[in-house]
Structures are given as C-alpha cells and as structure tokens.
C-alpha cells in the first residue's frame, strides 16, 4: 500500500463516520454524496489493486501510484471544500413542516399518476414525468411525520413497493437510493442510537452486497420469461448463492466491479492525452449549456447517457444499449489533466457548497422544501454520472419544485412560509 492509498482509505473512514454521526440530527445529503464517491473512487479501486482482478475490461488501466496520486488529492480537495463550506441544515424545519402532513395525499397521488403516465408519454415528457413520479416518495416521507399513526403505514408500504418494483424489473437502483434517503428521515423521526444506526447500516450493506451477487442470475431468469412469484425466486437465488455457498469468483468480482468506478477513471488516464487530447473545458461548456438551454433552443444539445464521451475519452466501445458516464473525477482529468483536474474538483466542491447554502436558506423560509431535497440531489449523489447529467438534473429539478410550490400556494392555497 502506498502513501496515497493509505490517505485515501483514512479519508473513506472519516467520511463514513461523518455520515453516520449526522444521521438523526440532520439530512446528510452532502455527506452521502461524499461517501458514495469515496467508496467508488477510492475504496473500490484499492480493492481491485489489492485483489489483482483480471476481468478483460473492468480492471485498473494504470498502476496504483499513478491512479491514487491523482484520485486521492482530487477527492481530498473536493471533500475539504464541501465539508468546511457546509452550513448546517435547520432540522427544526421538520417540526414546522409537520403541519404539511395533510399535503402528503396530494403529493402521493401526483407521484403515482406520473408513474402511470410515464409508461405512455412521448419522449419529450419523460424527464418531466420522471421528476414528478418521485413526488410519491415525498408524500410517503410526509406520512411518516403525520400525527395520524395509520398514515405512517404509507411510509413503510412505500418501502415495500420499492422492493416489489425492483423485483418486477430486476433493477434495484431506486430501492437502494431511496432506501437511504428514507432512512435519513426515519432517523430524524426516531432518533436511533449510534449503535443502532451502525447495525442498520451494516445490515443495509450486506443486503446491497447480496443484491449485487445474485442480480445477474436473477435477471437472467426473469428476462427469459419467468412467470412465477418473483419474491420466491429472489429468495431462492439468494439461498443458493449465500446459504448454500455457491458464490463464484465471478460473483465476487461483480460486487467489486459495481463498487469500483475507478476503472473508468484509470482508462481515461491511460487514453488521455496519449491517444485523445485533453478536452480543455469542452465537456464542461457543453454541460453548462445543456443545463441552461431547452432542447428546442439548442438542436445540438448534449444527450444524457454518457456513451459518446465515455467512448471518446476511455477509448473503449460500449454496446448500443449500454450507457456509462465518465464520472466527475474522470471528466475533470479528461479536461484538465492531473493538476487542473484537482483544481476543478475543488471548484465543483465550491459550487455544490454554494448551492447547498441556497437550499438551506430557502428551507428556513419554506420548510416543506426540506422533503423535496432528495429529488433535487437524486442524480447529484451518484459518483458515476458526468457533469451534463448532474447539472441538468440539479437545475431542472430545482425549477420544477419551485414552480410546483408556487402552483400549490396559488391553486391549492397551501400556506408554505
């Protein structure tokens, strides 16, 4: 283990401690963002180096010292700026927001309606409906804070819905992400002890690892036309893999591959500037433009999905239906190299801290906004997404929520201040 790897692992532990400590006293969205990035940019790559994985594509393309001497300083600079510029969220807003619990039904109905409409809408409305269908989770969280005990069952029922929906589709991303968001609010409501928080998080980690181990086999069966009970199938595959110890070396590698986004960053470092020149801010300018201008004003607007930039800067080919992002860390290097990439990560940290400061300011005036924060940061917390996706979601979701709250105050006569 080299010095940068050691510093990186210590940083992972510190971020994890900050996240756990903040539970119950805040809504640690920014700590969650940093923790996901730390796991995928630092811990995952270190495990790949440590275990010498030899997958034909998903491996580290540069040596440990080369990778860590860029990734760790860049993430350290980014983390320090975010954490030291982070104003504390006033969770007293939650107490003031209890009066909004009756609005939960409206938000829940909007979300479920958008969920149905998403299946039949034209492509031009998909992003709008994608944001609206998240409202059902805001409604579910509001139900948790209702003084009516029966209404609180909607919160736990929504967690059940997430699980069953994940089983039906074979996609577990929403379950894991919204599960963490809802755990944050549950912790505010129930104030669990530090030991209980650790126990729940540990159980969640093992559950997530179990999903990563079995999801390949599970998807193969359901995509092949399985018509039986998917919950029974899920438990059966889980039993075969975990209880009966049929976990293969390939399964172990799949867990680490999912954790490790560093292989993409390392592929960019291997390919740029030797085969592809630095972008010199080109993808950054495209992302800013795409997040501000609607598509009808910019016919050449950058498409989300990341395939074009991924193939260009990693030098690797993706399947026609596969999308992968470079991640902010990889995009920083692709534009500016090692030193410039480290500086840009600091600039990005300043922007995120500034944006969070604005959220905190408006939450003090409009407490209901607190419950919409997970929607605003739904794409931002993901370490694998590139700037065009992050900025587009951050700005468009903020605008939509602001317009909805204005609409609700005028049409539904919701007293929000």
N, C-alpha and C positions, 0 to 999 in steps of 0.2 A: 504494500500500500504506500503510495507516495503522499507527500505533504498535502497537496491539493485535495486528494481523495479524503484524507482524514478531516480536513477542514470542512469539506462538503458533508460528510456524514454527521459531524457535530452540528452543523447548521440544520440538517434534517431533523435531528433530535430536538433542537431548540424550537424550530417552527412547530413541531408536533406538540411540544409542551405548551407553547403559546396558544395553540388551537384548543387543546383540552382545558386549559386554565380559563379561557374566555367563555366556554360553554356555561350557560346558566346566568351569566352576568352581562352578556352582550349577544349580538348576532354576528359571529365571527366569519363573515363572508370573505374578507380580505385575508384572514389567516388561513381559511380553507383554500383560497386561490394559491397562496404561497406553499401550502402543504402539498397540494396536488402537483405543483410544479417541482417541488423538492423531490418528491417520490419518483417522478417520471424523468427528470433531467439529471438527478444526482444518484439516488439510490438504485434505480433500475439499471443505469449504465454500469455502476460499480459492481452489481451482482453479475452482469454479463462478463465483465473483465475477470472477476473472481472465479466464476464457474467455467470460463472458457467455452461458451456456447458456440456451436458451429453451424447454425442454420444458414442455408445457402443465400438468403437475402437479409434476414433480420439479425445482423451482427454489427459490432463496432468496427467502422471502417478505418479508424485511426487509433493509435496506441493510447493507453490510459493517460500518460502525461500530457500528450497533445490535447486530448479532449478535456480533461479536468482543469488544465491550466487556462482554458477559456471559459468553460461552463461554470465552474465554481466562482471565480471572481465576478463574472457577469451576474450570476444569481445572487451572490452576496451583496453586490452594489444595489441591485434591484430590491432585495429584501430590506436592507437597511433603510433605504429611502422610503419605501412603503410604510414600514413599521414606525419610523420616527416621525413621519408626517401624518400619522393616522389619528384623527380626532375620535374620541370615544362616543359611540352611539348611545343616545339617551334612551335607555330601555323603559324609563318612566312613561315614554310614549305608548308602551304596551298597555299600561294601566289606563291611560286616557283613551286608548283605542278600543277598550272593552265595549264602549257604547256603540261601536260599529258592528258588533256581532250580528245584529239583525240583518246587516247587508250581506251576510255570508250566503244566504239562499240565492240572492240575485247573482252574485259572482259565480256561485257553483253552477247555476243554470246557464249562464253565459258560457262558461268553460265547456260544459257538456254539449251545448248546442254547437259550439265551434268545433268540438271533437267530431261530431257527426258531419257538419258542413265541410270539414277538411277532406272527407272521403270523396266528395262530389264537386269540389270547387275547381275553377280553372287555375292554371299555374300562377297567374298574376296575383291571385289572392292567397296563395298558400302560406307565405310568410306572415301576413296579417292574421290569418286564422291560427297559425302556429302559436303566435303570441297570445291570442285570445283564449285558446284552449288551455293555456296554463292558468287561467283565472280560477279554474275549478280547484286548484291546489291552494290558491289564496283563500278561497271560500272555506276549504277544509281546515286551514290553519285558524281562520277566524272562528269556526265552530269549536275549536279546542278551547278558546277563551270565552266561550259563551257561558253565562250563568246557568243555563239550562243543561243539566247533566246529560240528558238524552241526545242533545245536539252534538255533544262531544264524540258520540259514536261515529259521526260522519268523518271525523279526523282519522280514526282507526280504520274505518271502512275504506277510505281513500288509499291508505297504505295497502290494504288487501286488493283493491282494484289495480294498483300499480303492479303488484306481484302477479296477479292473474293475467293482466295485459302483457306483461313481459313473457309469461309462459306461452301465451297465444301467438305472439310474434317472434319469439326466440331472440328478442332484443332486450337487454337488461340495463341499458344505459340510464333511462329515465328513472327506473326503480332505484338505482344506486344514488343518482344525483339528487333526486327529490327526497329520497330517504334521509340523506344527510341534512338537507335544508329543513325538513320537518322535524328532525331530531333537535336541531338548534332551537326551534320554537318550543318544542316539548320540554327542553331543558330549562327554558325561561319560565315556563308554567310550573314545572315540578321541582326545580332546583335540586337535582340529584347530587349526591356527594361525589367528591373527586374519585373515590374508589369505584362507585357505580358507573360514572362516566367512562372510566378506563375499561370496566367489564363490558359495557355495551359496545364501545368502540372495538374492543378485541373480538367480540362475537361478530360484529359487522365485517371486520377484516377477514375472518375465517369464512364467513358467508360469501363475501366477494371473491375470495380465492376459490371456493367451491364452485361458484358460477363459472369462473374462468377455466377451471379444469374440465367441467362437463359440457360447456355450452357448444363446443364443436360437435360432439357426439349427439347432443340433444337436438341441435339444429338439423343435422343430417337426417335424423329420423322424422321430424315434423315437416321438413321441406320435401320429404319423399312421399308425403300424402298421408301421414298418420292421422287417424280419425278418433282415437281413443281419448281417455282422460289425460290431459297434459300434466296435471299435478301429479298423478300417479306415475306417469312416465318420468317426470323430473326427479321424483324421489327414488325411482328405480335406478335411473342412471347414476344419481348421486351415491346410492348404496353400492352399486357395482364399482364405482371409481374410488370411493373413500373408505367405506366399511370393509369391502372385500379386497381392498388394496390392489386394485387393477390400474393404478395410476402409472402411466408410462413415462419414459424420459421425454417424449414429445409433449405430454401434458404439462410437465414441469417447465419445459421451455416456453409453452404457450402462455403460462402465467407470467413469466418474466418478460416475454415479448410485449405483452399488453401493458405491463408496468413501465417498460423501457421505451421512452421516446428519444433517448439519446442516439439510437442507431440512425435515426433520420438526420439529426444534427451532425453526427460524425460523417454521414455520407455527403452532406453539404460541404463539410470541411475538407473532405477528400477530393471533391469535384471542383470546388471554387477556391482560388481563381485559376487552377491549372488547366481545366477544360472549359469552364464557363466563367467569364469575368464577373467581378463584383457588380451588383446592381446599382450601387451608389445612390440609394434612396429611391430607386424606381418603383419597387413594390410598395414602399411607404406612401409615395404620392398617389399611386393607384388606389390604395386602401382608403386614404383620406377622401379622395374624390368620390369613390363608390359609396362611402358612408353618408355623404352630404347630398349628392345629386340623385334624384329618382331616375329610374331606367328610361323613362320617356324623354328625359332631357339629355341622356348620355347613352346613345345606342351601343357604344363600345364598353359599357360599364363592366367591370370585372365580375365574373361569375363566382359564387361561393362554391366550395368543394375542394379547391386547392390542387387539382390534378395538374394544371398547366405549370404552375410554379414548382410543384414537387418534382415533376419530371425534368424540368429545366435545370434546377439547381442541385438535385441529387444525382442526376444522370441515370436514374432508374426508371423503368417503364411500369405503368400501372394498367390493370385491366380496364376495359371500357366502362364498367360499372363500379369501379373502385375509386374512392376519394380519400386522400390523405393530405394533411396540412404540414407545413414546414415547422410549425410552432414559432412563437415569438423569438425564442432563443436562436433557432435555426435561421429565421428570416433576418435577425439582427446581423448574424455573421455573413449571410449571403449578400447583404447590402454594404456592410462597412468593415468586414474583417474582424480580427481579434480585438484590438483596442477600440475601434469605432463601435463594434458590437457591444462591448462592455458599457461604453458611454451611452449608447442608445437604450440599453436596458434600464439604465438609471433615469433617462428622460421618460421612458414609458412608465416607470415607477412613480415619477413626479406627476404625470398625467393622471394615473389611477388614484393617487392620493388626493389630488385636486378634485377629481370627480366625486370621490367618496365624501370629501368635505362638503361638497354641494348637496349630496344626498342627506347627510346628517343635518345640514341647515334646514332643508325643506321638511324633514321628518319632525323637527321641533314645531313647525307651523302646521303641518298636515300629518298627524300621527298615522293615519291609515296607510300612507306611503310605505311605512315600515314593512307591511305584509307583502308588498309588491317587489321588495328588494331582490328576492331570489329570481324573479323573472328578468329583471334588469341585468343580473350577473350570470344568467344561465349559460351563456357561451363564453363569458369572460373568464370564468374559473377553470375552463378546460385548458390544460397545458399543451394539447396537440393542435389547437387552432391557430391559424395565422391572422395577421392584423386585419385583413379585409373582412373576415368573418366577425372578429371581436368588435371592431369599431362599428360595423354595420348594425350588429345586434344591440350594442350598448346605446347607440344614439336613437335608433328606430324604436326600440322598446321603451326608452325614456319618453319619447314624443308620444307614443301611443298611450302610455299610462297617464301622462299629463293631460292629454285630450280626454281620456275616459273619466278622470276625476273631475275635470271641468264639466263634462257632459252630465255626470252623476249629480253634481251640485246644482246644475240648472234644471235638469229634467226630473231627476228622482228627488230633488230637494234634500240631498244629503248635506248635513252641516259638517264640513270637513275640517275647519280651522279649530 
